[in-house]
């Protein structure tokens, strides 16, 4: 079951801006985006539209978007039975104050894996977080797309994924779900309890993580997952659990295991949804 929170949106694009942040790894974007799909651009509007949207500081700002019609070839996350989807992206000459590292740019005939969120005020979607789309025709992107599909499979059937045969696969499922259920920015969201079985399976999977694989190449980090789930708050795992420093990951896992292995009822995890 896919639960998609509404989070603050940032537009992404292949056009380099000033002082760009590093791109968000595709596995993380797949876990957090509302919609992930492979699609083909069939039409691009000849002129952009100006829309009003929140500026992130309680006010509003007007931005321009060029709209593209995208035919869904492979729905991955949150696309359901969609056949087409409208995607907005900044025109080539975007606002001078744009501070993102990539700004999506589409043309007719493009086939990409897109990571999307619904525009906060309009009936179209925009690129989610930093990073270019994946091109399935490129060898390196095709390999990454397989990881994205693995994330999608977890979100589609979380309990099944959490009961996978290997501990490594169960840990991967728990990390994907932590990133999906608990976004970094929780403004405008409210928490609801996960089903007990799923909550217990996530806690157990995190306990069984390999101490040598806590900082992963796919960007789904064990420590970040534990913190997102609220397990590092207070004295539960010790006051220094969240401190950063070299070689601390294995110490954090030890603390987590000591906490998990104590007798008694385990905490019920929560996920975050729009109010």
DADACOR-V8607 format. One line per field, one symbol per residue. ss: DSSP state (@ for helix, = for strand, . for the rest). psi: psi as a letter, one per 40 degrees, with the letter a starting at -180 (. if undefined). burial: + if it has 16 or more other C-alpha atoms within 10 Angstrom, else -. A space follows every 10 residues. Layout:
BEGIN
ss=???
psi=???
burial=???
END
This chain:
BEGIN
ss=.......... ..=....... .....@@@@@ @@..====== ====....== ====.....= ========== =======... ...======. .......... ..=....... ========.. ....===... ...=....@@ @@@@@@@@@@ @@@@@@.@@@ @@....@@@@ @@@@@@@@@@ @.......== ===..@@@@@ @@@@@@@... .......... .@@@@@@@.. .......... ........@@ @@@@@@@@@@ .........= ====.
psi=hhhhihihih iiiehhiifi iiihiddddd ddidhhihih hehhidiiih ihiieefeai ihiihhhihh hhdhhdheeb ehdiihhiii idgiidehei dihhhiihei hihihiihid eifiiihhah iiihheehdd dddddddddd ddddddgddd deeididddd dddddddddd dgidheheii iihiiddddd dddddddeih eefdhideeg hdddddddee eeiaedeiee dehiiifedd dddddddddd eiiihiihii ihii.
burial=-+++++++++ +++---+--- --+-++++++ ++++++++++ +-++---+-- ---------- --++++++++ +++-+++++- ---+++++++ +-------++ ++++++---- ++++++++++ ---+++++++ ++++++---- +--++-++++ ++++++-++- +++---++++ ++++++++++ +++--+--+- -------+++ +++++++-+- ---+-----+ +++++++++- ++----+--- ++------+- -++-+++--+ --------++ +++--
END
